[in-house]
Amino acid sequence: MIMKRIVVAQHERGLVLRDKQIHEILMPGIYWRWVFRTNIEVLDTRKSEISSEAILRLLDSNAEYDLQLKAQFFQVIELGETELALVYQRKALRQVLKSGTRHVFWKNTNDLEVKLVDTKTDYRVEKSLVNILARRSGIVGLLDQVYATEVGSKQLGLLWVDGELVDTLNAGLHAFWKINRSIKVEHMELRLQNLEVAGQEILTKDKVSLRVNLSANYQLTDAVQARLQLKDYQEYLYRQLQFALREAVGTRTLDALLADKEALNGEVFNAVVKQMAEVGIKVANVGVKDIILPGEMKEILNHVVATEKAAQANVILRREETAATRSLLNTAKLMEANPTLLRLKEIEALEKVVEKVDKINVYDGLNGLLRNTVKLEV
């Protein structure tokens, strides 16, 4: 028989095993033990959770000595199907233990604290833990146990548990225990949103093919109603706008459309606003952005517009010519009745002639200049 010197450090415990059963647990110190049919296993208590097979066998024993050891050295956590445990070390959360499992920890070491949580009746994470569980990384077992989400400002969260809508969530950070249940939070935008209905190929009443782009602004007034009644409320609004636009364009001629787009906007708006309000959606406004004509129709319209403008210009020109002729006629009548006015016109004409020539020979003095150089016949 041989004796063996055993050193157990301050952060260790020694298991004295005989026939694979725990015979003794050694606290920190120096020991001498016979090694005949005896094994010594030294465990590090800094690893809070124990995985030693010998200790796990001890937990299943009902022998009085084994029960004493278990009560003295070990903290055993047995979790039911709706329970979990939060493991704190030095007042910091380190681990989340799954439901339906068993865990063993050293007693009175590492400033260890284990808190049990029963999620059977309340699956919401308490407020003091939400930020820790949602924002800290490195917590063992966290992702499998917690569902966390952040609802933004001007948003509403719809909480679905096992496929059933059970509550609405205001802006902020929220967390829930996922044990034995499916949890999902759907974010609903409460701000004013825009929807584009683009590239709609539509025939007008006079059989002209157009491509129309429509824009609409809308807002959720009852997010719960919109989500419960409609599988996809945006797709539903898109279809209603599309149908209303086709109806409005199909009952108008091309000239009517181009002449009054506001009437088209109003008709589409009136067609959808009441219907969408019944499912919790407020349509704020509707506007036709573009009416796009096919290439050949553009050429025809451009030719029509150019012809109309040319005709208008011709009318204006004729009107101006008529006015000028009428003015000349009136002037002639005045000069006929007034010799002085006629003479002034002659002098005015003389002034213009003098501006155009370099040299003038005048005979008969001033009389020849005034009477013979320029003479108007009325």
BELVEN-V19468 format. One record per pair of residues at least 6 apart in sequence whose C-alpha atoms are under 6 Angstrom apart, sorted by the first residue. I is the first residue (numbers start at 1). GAP is how many residues later the second one is. D is the distance in Angstrom with one decimal. If there is no record, write none. Layout:
((I	GAP	D) (I	GAP	D))
//
This chain:
((2	32	5.7) (2	33	5.9) (3	30	5.2) (3	31	4.3) (3	32	5.9) (4	28	5.4) (4	29	5.4) (5	26	5.7) (5	27	4.6) (6	24	5.6) (6	25	4.9) (6	26	6.0) (7	22	6.0) (7	23	4.6) (8	20	4.6) (8	21	5.2) (9	19	5.1) (10	18	5.0) (11	34	5.6) (12	31	5.5) (12	32	4.6) (12	33	5.4) (13	13	5.6) (13	14	5.4) (13	29	5.7) (13	30	5.4) (14	11	5.5) (14	12	4.6) (14	27	5.7) (14	28	4.4) (15	10	4.8) (15	25	5.7) (15	26	4.9) (16	6	5.8) (16	7	5.5) (16	8	5.0) (16	24	4.9) (17	6	5.5) (17	21	5.6) (17	22	5.0) (18	19	6.0) (18	20	4.8) (48	57	5.5) (49	55	5.7) (49	56	4.6) (50	54	5.5) (50	55	5.7) (73	34	5.4) (74	31	5.7) (74	32	4.9) (74	33	5.1) (75	29	5.7) (75	30	5.1) (75	32	5.6) (76	27	5.9) (76	28	4.6) (77	25	5.6) (77	26	5.1) (78	24	4.6) (79	20	5.3) (79	21	5.0) (79	22	5.4) (80	19	5.7) (80	20	4.8) (81	18	5.2) (81	19	4.8) (82	36	5.9) (82	37	5.5) (82	38	5.3) (83	16	5.1) (83	34	5.7) (83	35	4.5) (84	13	5.5) (84	14	5.4) (84	15	4.9) (84	32	6.0) (84	33	5.4) (85	11	5.8) (85	12	5.0) (85	30	5.5) (85	31	4.4) (85	32	5.8) (86	10	4.9) (86	28	5.6) (86	29	5.1) (87	6	5.9) (87	7	5.8) (87	8	5.0) (87	26	6.0) (87	27	4.6) (88	6	5.6) (88	24	5.9) (88	25	5.0) (89	22	5.8) (89	23	4.8) (90	21	5.3) (94	45	5.2) (95	44	5.2) (95	45	4.6) (96	45	5.2) (96	46	5.8) (123	53	5.6) (123	54	5.1) (124	52	4.5) (125	50	5.5) (125	51	5.1) (130	45	5.7) (134	14	5.7) (145	32	5.7) (145	33	5.3) (146	30	5.7) (146	31	4.8) (146	32	5.5) (147	28	5.6) (147	29	5.2) (148	26	5.7) (148	27	4.2) (149	25	5.5) (150	22	5.6) (150	23	4.4) (151	20	4.7) (151	21	5.2) (152	19	5.2) (153	18	5.3) (154	36	5.4) (155	33	5.5) (155	34	4.8) (155	35	5.3) (156	13	5.8) (156	14	5.5) (156	31	5.9) (156	32	5.1) (157	11	5.4) (157	12	4.5) (157	28	6.0) (157	29	5.5) (157	30	4.7) (158	10	4.7) (158	27	5.4) (158	28	5.0) (159	6	5.8) (159	7	5.9) (159	8	5.2) (159	9	5.8) (159	26	4.7) (160	23	5.8) (160	24	5.2) (161	21	5.7) (161	22	4.7) (162	20	4.8) (190	30	5.5) (192	26	5.7) (192	27	4.7) (193	24	5.6) (193	25	5.4) (194	22	5.8) (194	23	4.5) (195	20	5.9) (195	21	5.3) (196	18	6.0) (196	19	4.7) (197	16	5.9) (197	17	4.9) (198	15	4.4) (199	12	5.6) (199	13	5.8) (199	14	5.6) (200	11	5.2) (200	12	5.1) (201	9	5.7) (201	10	4.6) (202	7	5.7) (202	8	5.3) (203	6	4.5) (203	47	5.9) (204	45	5.7) (204	46	4.6) (204	48	5.9) (204	49	5.5) (205	45	5.2) (205	46	5.3) (205	47	5.1) (205	48	4.9) (206	47	5.3) (210	82	5.8) (210	83	5.3) (211	80	6.0) (211	81	5.0) (212	78	5.7) (212	79	4.7) (213	76	5.4) (213	77	5.2) (214	73	5.9) (214	74	4.5) (214	75	5.5) (215	71	5.9) (215	72	5.4) (216	69	5.7) (216	70	4.4) (217	67	5.4) (217	68	5.5) (218	64	5.5) (218	65	4.3) (218	66	5.3) (219	62	5.8) (219	63	5.2) (220	61	4.7) (221	59	5.2) (221	60	5.6) (222	58	4.4) (225	55	5.8) (226	53	5.2) (226	54	5.3) (244	24	5.3) (245	23	5.8) (265	21	5.9) (265	22	5.3) (269	17	5.6) (273	10	5.5) (335	6	5.4) (335	7	4.8) (350	24	5.9) (362	7	6.0))
//
